């Protein structure tokens, strides 16, 4: 924000970030290089791979053990979401809500 009184650029950026985070209908979500947007399952799997790259970066530093663990859990979650999506015809929003509510059986 230039003068501090016009929040429109900040609000627009927040709206784009929320759209990307929720992956809802204000256009095709654009990810950084290395994240596939071809299919929901592939998007989640490549996000998991990127998180593993982050883990390598954090491990090169000293003292970020908790962050490494948290990022690993994020990678595991994305991998489970990718598997669930690849084995079903569900949308990402449905699969994520079901996984987080504990309503998905990946046993079949």
Buried (B, 14 or more C-beta within 10 A) or exposed (E): EEEEEEEEEEEEEEEBEEBBEEBEEEEEBEBEEEBBEEEBBBBBBBBBBBBBEBBEEBEEEEEBEEBBEBBBEBBEBBBBBBBBBEEBEBEBEBBBEBBEEEEBEEEE
